[in-house]
Amino acid sequence: MLLRRRPPQIDTRPSHPAQGFEHLGGEAIAVLKWLKDNQVEFVLVGPVAEAMRGGDASSGPVAIIPAPYRRNHERLSRALDAAHARPRPETGARDSREAVVAKAMAEQSGAGERWVLGTGTHFLDVEGRPTGTPGYQELLYESARFEPASGVAVDVASPEDIEHYAHVRRTGTSPELRITRGVPQESAANST
């Protein structure tokens, strides 16, 4: 088999974060570099995006919204399959027989489901698109580009969008804004 045709693997060597990103974990930078090496287009949301925007040492998986076109999903599928990514134990999968193949996960990620994957010490969440959440194009429009390590430039969602997806992760539904009109004070006083 030709080695040139194999997708790039996750680099397990220690990474050197750029100045200002020393608080990011080496595992997160390795996952971001691996996604970029596999030419996966995405917008970063979740705890790592929050850490990049806010500078705090938030721990958690790399959470992404992949670009919704077929070729990008195929690249993500190949990368996940080559890395032997499987659902993390907290998702309820008890063994590899119950695990869904990573290729199917990536293809279905646009269906509104969230895929929580792991490859040893490296964790990746592929966010779906539940009703009412911003899609890839909306996120990309409001995003900013950061370079947490040399040669690894990623688009990070806006703080509002990061909070939106954090709410979806916590509750399973998109936040709703309800506006109710109360009875004006003068009307209430006149009716009695």
N, C-alpha and C positions, 0 to 999 in steps of 0.2 A: 504494500500500500504506500502511496506517495504521501509524504508528510506535509507537503505543501497544501494539500487539499483539506487537511484537518483544521477545524476552527481553533483559534487561539484558546489556551487554557488559562485558568486563574493563576496569576503569579503569586506564589507563596513566600517569596523573598520579602524581607522588610522593605516597606516603601518609605520614601522621604517626602513628607508633605511640604507644600510651599509655605512661605512665610505668611503667618496669619491663620493657617489651617492646621497647626500642630495639635489642636484639640481633637481632630478627627481620628478615628481608629484606623489602623493599618488595614484591617479587613474591609472596611468601607471603601477605602481608596483602591484596594485591589479589585473589588467588584466593579467599581466605576471604570477603572482602566480596562478590565476584561470586557465590559459592555462596549466601550469605545473601540477596542481592538477587533471586536466582532462586528463593527459598523452598525450597531443597534442605535436607532434614533429614539430619544426619549426626553421627557421632562422629569426632573427629580422632585419628588414630594416626600413627606414623611420626616422621621427624626433626623436623618442625615441632612436633608434639605434645611430643616430648621436650624441645625447646628452650623451649617454654612452661612445662613442668613444672619443668625443671631450671635454666633460666636461661642455659644455655650457648649458644653461637652455632652450633648444629648446622645444617649446610646440607643441603638436599635438598628433594624435592618435598612438596607438601601431600598427605598420604595420608588417605583417609576410608573409613569404613564407612557407606554410605547406609542410611537407614531402609528396611526391606524391603517396603514396600507400593507398589502399582502407581502411584499418583498421584505419589509421590516419584521413582520411576524415570522417569516421563514428564517431570517437571520437569528432572531431571538430563540426560535425553536431549536435550530442547530446548535447554538451556543449552550442552551440549557441541557440538551440531550448529550452533548459531548462532555459537559461537566458533571453528568449523572445527577442533576438536580432532582430532588424529591421533596414532597411536602414535609415541613418541619413537624416534629412530634406534637407540638401544641395544637396542630390542626386536626388531630384526631386519627390520623393514619397510624395504625399499629405496626405494620411491617411493610416490606417492599411489595408484597402481593396486593396490598390495598392501595398502594401509591399509584396515582395516575401518571402516565408517561408525560414528561415535560413538554414534549412536542404538542400534545393535545392541549395542555394548559395554555401555552403561548397562543395557539390558534383561537382559543376560546376566551382570551383575556378581554376582548372587546364586548363580551356578552354581559357585562355588569358584575361578574364575579371577581373576587380578589384571590390571587394565588400566592400562598405563603410558602416559599421554597428555601431549601438549604443545601449546601454542599460542604458538609463538615463544619468549619468555623465561619463560613461565608454565607450570609443571608440576603435574600432578595425577595421583595414583595412586588408582584406585577398587579397593579391596581386595575380593576375593570372600570366600567363607566355606569354606575347606578343612575337612575333617573334623577335629573336635577343637578348633576355635577358637571363642572366644566370639562370639556373634552381637550384633546391634545392641542388643537389649534388655538383655543382660547387661552390655555395655559402657556403655550409658547409665546403668544403675543405679549403677555404680562411678565414673562420670565426675565431673568438676568443671567448672564454667563459668568461663571466662576471657574478658576483653574486651581483646584486643590493640590495638584501635583504637576510636575513638569510634563507637558504633553497631554494632559487630561483636562479638557475644557468641557464643562457640562452646563446645561440650561437648568436653572433652579427656579421653581415656581415662585410666585409672589407670596408674601407673608399671609395675605388673605386666603389665597388658594391652598396654601399649606395647612392653615387652620380648618378650612372647609373639608379637606380630605382627612384630617385628624378627627373631626367630628364624625365623618362617615365610618372611619375605623372603629371608633368607640361605640357608636349606636347602630350602625348598619344602614342608616338612612341619611339622606341629604338634609341639611338644616332648612327649616322653613321660617320665613318671616311673615308673620300674620299682623295685619293692620286692622284694628277694630275701631270703629267710631263710637265714641261714647255719647251719651245724651248731654248736650250743652247745659251748663249750670242754669242759665236763664229759663230755658224750657222746662227744666225739672221743677223750678220754683213756681212757675206760672201754673203748672198742671195740678198743684195741690191746693 
